Amino acid sequence: MTFQEACQKLNFTPSLSNAPLIKRKAFVPNIPFPVTSLWQQAAKRFIASSHKILMAQSKIIEYLSQRGFTLDTIQHFSLGWNSQDLFEERGNWGIPPEINENGYPRRQWLPQGIVIPTYVNHEPMKIKIRRSAWTKEDSLPKYVEISGSSQSLSIYGDKSKPIIIVESELDAMLIQQEAGHLICSLALGGVSKKPDAQTHRWLSLAPLILLSLDFDEAGKKKYAFWMTLYPNLRPWPTPCAKSLGDAITIFSIDVLKWINSGLI
């Protein structure tokens, strides 16, 4: 219900005479720290080895194909497969040492799953892994961002084009595969993520932004933040399903047609 409909339902007449004024805090974007050269060297090795493993795994390629990925797209974005949980020395990744809650040195955790790298100017800036062992009862996240990754958001495609904002890097890549000639994709990597300073300036100047957060309770709550921040933004949730991945695997939606409709 709208606020007015709810008042009518409750036979309630609101009064603003005694209502406190609510001051919204101005949004101040963060400036992310750059990744280290040592992290990039380790990332390049890990991305290359995991990509080689994936290209030899027909079951993983079939899974990605069911999500809509072509072999060319898998290769273009250097998607990979990490076949087992790895725990490496943090120093090898240029990350400062830490002590965990048990008093032991913390390691760089590289969980088993699909490796999703993000590049800027052909240099790795972020690695996410979609854990194959994740379940709904798991206390750890489905998507793990590898320590030392850049905290900036992931951008795919031509930044001069209209923009679509999605949560998942995989969904952003799929949009580029199907409609990269029309639109640029921005992946948050999590519903609570916010734009950094550079991304904020870019979004503020964009002619059009389509917002397509996952259509669940967490996603719906965040629409107001983005709509307040950018007047050039249009809500454009995925049809039929919670996310683009679900819409493709369950309903086989036409991604290009969906993007075209949003740009009209």
C-alpha positions as CSV (number, residue, x, y, z in Angstrom):
1,M,0.0,0.0,0.0
2,T,0.9,3.6,-0.4
3,F,1.1,5.7,2.8
4,Q,-2.3,7.3,2.0
5,E,-3.9,3.9,1.3
6,A,-2.6,2.6,4.7
7,C,-4.0,5.6,6.5
8,Q,-7.4,5.0,4.9
9,K,-7.3,1.3,5.8
10,L,-6.6,2.1,9.4
11,N,-9.1,5.0,9.5
12,F,-6.2,7.2,10.6
13,T,-5.7,10.9,9.8
14,P,-2.0,11.8,10.0
15,S,-0.9,15.1,11.5
16,L,2.5,16.8,10.7
17,S,2.2,19.5,13.3
18,N,4.2,17.7,15.9
19,A,6.3,15.5,13.6
20,P,10.1,15.9,14.1
21,L,12.1,17.1,11.2
22,I,14.3,14.3,9.7
23,K,17.6,15.5,8.3
24,R,19.2,13.2,5.8
25,K,22.9,12.9,5.8
26,A,24.6,14.0,2.6
27,F,26.1,11.2,0.7
28,V,29.9,11.3,0.9
29,P,31.5,8.7,-1.4
30,N,34.7,6.9,-0.3
31,I,38.0,7.0,-2.2
32,P,39.2,3.4,-2.4
33,F,42.8,2.4,-1.9
34,P,44.6,1.2,-5.0
35,V,45.6,-2.5,-5.1
36,T,49.3,-3.2,-4.7
37,S,51.5,-4.5,-7.5
38,L,52.3,-7.6,-5.5
39,W,48.5,-8.3,-5.2
40,Q,48.2,-7.9,-9.0
41,Q,51.0,-10.3,-9.7
42,A,49.5,-13.0,-7.4
43,A,46.0,-12.3,-8.9
44,K,47.3,-12.7,-12.5
45,R,48.8,-16.1,-11.6
46,F,45.6,-17.3,-9.8
47,I,43.3,-16.0,-12.6
48,A,45.4,-17.6,-15.3
49,S,45.6,-21.0,-13.6
50,S,41.9,-21.1,-12.7
51,H,40.9,-20.1,-16.2
52,K,42.9,-22.9,-17.6
53,I,41.3,-25.4,-15.2
54,L,37.8,-24.1,-16.1
55,M,38.4,-24.6,-19.9
56,A,39.1,-28.3,-19.1
57,Q,35.9,-28.7,-17.0
58,S,33.0,-29.5,-19.3
59,K,30.5,-29.5,-16.3
60,I,31.4,-26.0,-15.3
61,I,31.2,-24.7,-18.9
62,E,27.8,-26.4,-19.1
63,Y,26.6,-24.7,-15.9
64,L,27.7,-21.3,-17.2
65,S,26.1,-22.1,-20.6
66,Q,22.8,-22.7,-18.8
67,R,23.1,-19.3,-17.2
68,G,23.4,-17.8,-20.7
69,F,27.2,-17.6,-21.1
70,T,28.9,-18.3,-24.4
71,L,32.3,-19.8,-24.6
72,D,33.6,-16.5,-26.1
73,T,32.3,-14.6,-23.1
74,I,33.9,-17.0,-20.6
75,Q,37.2,-16.5,-22.3
76,H,36.8,-12.7,-22.7
77,F,36.2,-12.1,-19.0
78,S,38.7,-14.8,-18.0
79,L,36.3,-16.7,-15.8
80,G,37.9,-19.5,-13.9
81,W,37.3,-22.5,-11.7
82,N,39.1,-23.0,-8.3
83,S,38.9,-26.8,-7.7
84,Q,39.6,-26.7,-4.0
85,D,39.8,-24.4,-1.0
86,L,43.3,-22.8,-0.9
87,F,44.9,-21.0,2.1
88,E,47.9,-19.0,1.0
89,E,50.3,-16.7,2.8
90,R,48.9,-13.2,2.9
91,G,52.4,-11.8,2.2
92,N,52.4,-13.4,-1.2
93,W,49.4,-11.2,-2.0
94,G,51.0,-8.1,-0.6
95,I,48.5,-8.0,2.3
96,P,49.5,-7.0,5.8
97,P,49.6,-9.9,8.4
98,E,46.6,-10.4,10.7
99,I,45.9,-12.6,13.6
100,N,42.6,-14.5,13.6
101,E,40.2,-15.0,16.6
102,N,42.1,-18.2,17.5
103,G,45.4,-16.4,17.8
104,Y,46.9,-17.8,14.5
105,P,48.1,-15.9,11.5
106,R,45.2,-15.3,9.1
107,R,45.6,-16.8,5.6
108,Q,44.4,-15.6,2.2
109,W,41.3,-17.8,1.6
110,L,40.6,-18.8,-2.0
111,P,37.5,-20.9,-1.7
112,Q,36.4,-23.6,-4.2
113,G,34.1,-22.1,-6.9
114,I,33.8,-19.9,-10.0
115,V,36.5,-17.3,-10.2
116,I,35.2,-13.9,-11.3
117,P,37.9,-11.3,-12.0
118,T,37.5,-7.6,-12.6
119,Y,40.0,-5.7,-14.8
120,V,40.8,-2.0,-15.2
121,N,43.0,-1.1,-18.1
122,H,43.8,-4.8,-18.5
123,E,45.1,-5.0,-15.0
124,P,43.3,-7.2,-12.3
125,M,41.6,-5.0,-9.6
126,K,39.2,-7.4,-7.9
127,I,38.5,-11.2,-7.6
128,K,35.2,-12.6,-6.5
129,I,34.6,-16.3,-6.1
130,R,31.1,-17.9,-6.2
131,R,31.4,-20.7,-3.7
132,S,30.4,-24.1,-5.0
133,A,29.9,-25.4,-1.4
134,W,27.6,-22.6,-0.3
135,T,24.1,-23.5,1.1
136,K,21.3,-21.3,2.5
137,E,22.3,-22.5,6.0
138,D,25.9,-21.4,5.5
139,S,27.2,-18.6,7.8
140,L,29.7,-17.6,5.2
141,P,28.7,-15.7,2.0
142,K,27.9,-17.2,-1.4
143,Y,30.3,-14.7,-3.1
144,V,33.7,-14.1,-1.4
145,E,35.7,-11.1,-2.4
146,I,39.4,-11.9,-2.1
147,S,41.3,-9.8,0.4
148,G,43.3,-7.0,-1.1
149,S,40.8,-6.5,-3.9
150,S,39.9,-2.9,-4.9
151,Q,36.8,-1.6,-3.1
152,S,35.6,0.3,-6.2
153,L,32.6,-1.1,-8.2
154,S,33.1,-3.2,-11.3
155,I,32.4,-1.5,-14.6
156,Y,32.1,-3.4,-17.9
157,G,31.7,-1.8,-21.3
158,D,31.8,1.6,-22.9
159,K,31.4,4.2,-20.2
160,S,30.0,6.8,-22.6
161,K,26.8,4.7,-23.1
162,P,23.7,4.6,-20.8
163,I,24.3,2.6,-17.7
164,I,22.6,-0.3,-16.0
165,I,23.3,-1.1,-12.3
166,V,23.0,-4.7,-11.1
167,E,24.2,-6.6,-8.0
168,S,26.1,-9.5,-9.6
169,E,29.3,-9.3,-11.7
170,L,28.1,-12.4,-13.6
171,D,24.8,-10.6,-14.5
172,A,26.8,-7.5,-15.6
173,M,28.9,-9.7,-17.9
174,L,25.8,-11.3,-19.4
175,I,24.3,-7.9,-20.2
176,Q,27.5,-7.0,-22.0
177,Q,27.4,-10.2,-23.9
178,E,23.9,-9.6,-25.1
179,A,23.6,-5.8,-25.2
180,G,27.1,-4.3,-24.8
181,H,26.6,-2.3,-28.0
182,L,23.8,-0.4,-26.2
183,I,24.7,-0.1,-22.6
184,C,27.5,-0.2,-20.0
185,S,27.1,-2.4,-16.9
186,L,28.0,-1.5,-13.3
187,A,28.1,-4.4,-10.8
188,L,27.8,-3.5,-7.1
189,G,29.0,-6.9,-5.9
190,G,26.5,-6.6,-3.0
191,V,23.2,-4.8,-2.4
192,S,24.7,-2.6,0.3
193,K,27.7,-1.4,-1.8
194,K,27.7,2.3,-2.7
195,P,29.6,4.2,-5.4
196,D,33.1,5.4,-4.8
197,A,34.0,9.0,-5.5
198,Q,35.1,8.5,-9.1
199,T,32.1,6.3,-9.9
200,H,29.8,8.8,-8.3
201,R,31.0,11.6,-10.6
202,W,30.5,9.4,-13.6
203,L,27.0,8.3,-12.6
204,S,26.0,11.9,-11.9
205,L,26.9,12.9,-15.5
206,A,25.3,9.9,-17.2
207,P,22.3,10.6,-19.5
208,L,20.4,7.6,-18.2
209,I,20.8,4.9,-15.5
210,L,18.7,1.8,-15.3
211,L,18.6,0.3,-11.8
212,S,18.1,-3.4,-11.6
213,L,18.8,-4.6,-8.1
214,D,17.7,-8.1,-7.1
215,F,14.0,-8.0,-6.6
216,D,14.0,-9.3,-3.0
217,E,13.4,-7.5,0.3
218,A,17.0,-6.4,0.6
219,G,17.1,-5.1,-3.0
220,K,13.7,-3.3,-2.8
221,K,14.8,-1.4,0.3
222,K,17.8,0.1,-1.6
223,Y,15.9,1.6,-4.5
224,A,15.1,4.8,-2.6
225,F,18.8,5.5,-1.9
226,W,19.7,5.3,-5.5
227,M,16.7,7.2,-6.8
228,T,17.4,10.0,-4.4
229,L,21.0,10.2,-5.4
230,Y,20.6,10.3,-9.2
231,P,17.6,12.1,-10.8
232,N,18.7,10.5,-14.2
233,L,17.9,7.0,-12.8
234,R,15.0,4.8,-13.8
235,P,14.1,1.6,-11.8
236,W,14.3,-1.3,-14.2
237,P,14.0,-4.6,-12.3
238,T,14.4,-7.9,-14.1
239,P,11.1,-9.3,-15.4
240,C,9.7,-12.6,-14.1
241,A,12.4,-13.3,-11.5
242,K,14.6,-12.0,-8.6
243,S,17.7,-11.6,-10.7
244,L,18.9,-11.7,-14.3
245,G,20.5,-15.1,-13.7
246,D,17.2,-16.6,-12.5
247,A,15.3,-14.9,-15.4
248,I,17.6,-16.6,-17.9
249,T,17.8,-20.0,-16.4
250,I,14.1,-20.3,-15.4
251,F,12.3,-18.2,-18.0
252,S,14.8,-17.8,-20.8
253,I,14.1,-14.0,-21.1
254,D,15.4,-12.0,-24.1
255,V,18.1,-9.8,-22.5
256,L,18.5,-7.6,-25.5
257,K,14.8,-7.0,-25.7
258,W,14.6,-6.1,-22.0
259,I,17.5,-3.6,-22.3
260,N,16.1,-2.1,-25.4
261,S,12.7,-1.5,-23.6
262,G,14.5,0.2,-20.8
263,L,16.3,2.6,-23.2
264,I,13.1,3.8,-25.0
